[in-house]
Amino acid sequence: MVKNADDRSQTNRRAYLRFDLGLARAAGLREAELTLTLVPSALGFGSLVPDSHFRVYGLLSEAEDSWPESGITWKNAPGHLPDRPDIHTPDPARTTPVGDFTIRQGRASGTVTLTGKALLDFLATDTNGLATFIVCRLTNESAQGGLVHAFASKEHENAHPPALKLRFANP
């Protein structure tokens, strides 16, 4: 779930994704595509959030790639500085933007896909076989009680989980 609420920081949310790249090292990587499935959250009102701009960051600090899936809190989240003035985005010293997307006001389903050089460059820097992505909504709600955007996880009953598709040059 992802939310940006300036008036009540305890309601802010980010999504964290980790992919095990296994043997798929960056050598010969030609294309990368990160796909997220938007699902209804049943939290908040779409009319209180305009078209929403999102930014996805890649975690550069590989020491933080082994975060516990069910143990992330606002204070221990990878790439996060809890006392930073801009609490909606991660620490720029430990992360890098890999892509942006926009979700139209009121939209609660569908897919979003990121591609491009920034995503490829991030994956090319990987040395530990793990890639962590942080999804942040940059657009603030226009009034308290705004929509919480949700993306399907691997546990979702019927929506596709996040997917990272990699294409390599022929050997």
Secondary structure by P-SEA (a helix, b strand, c coil): cbbbbccccccbbbbbbbbcccccccccccbbbbbbbbbbccccccccccbbbbbbbbbcccccccccccccccccccccccccccccccccccccccbbbbbcccccbbbbbbbcaaaaaaaaaccccbbbbbbbbcccccccccbbbbbbcccccccccbbbbbbbccc
